[in-house]
Amino acid sequence: MAYLAGLRLARRMKVALTGALVLAANAACYAQSCALCYTQAAASGHRFIQGLKTGILVLIVPPMFMSVGITILAYKKRNRTSDLKESEKSDNDW
């Protein structure tokens, strides 16, 4: 029983630490904007701002989908090994 309580406490500590890191990283993200980019974006028109937003999406979305795909592939193939006893049909089960 005490072992399970220790596991719960460890899990809570991990969640609290992760939350603290997320909040701390948020402040660090604001420090990465450069003054020149900010002034150019603020002085520009509506079309430029829309183009900037579209460009950001174009740069973010494909790597996100690739990361999700690799994660799903790794999750599905997590229990496969290259042991010959388990896969006699082919050399490579991937």
MODELLER restraints for C-alpha pairs under 7 A, 6 or more apart:
rsr = mdl.restraints
at = mdl.atoms
rsr.add(forms.Gaussian(group=physical.xy_distance, feature=features.Distance(at['CA:41:A'], at['CA:49:A']), mean=6.63, stdev=0.5))
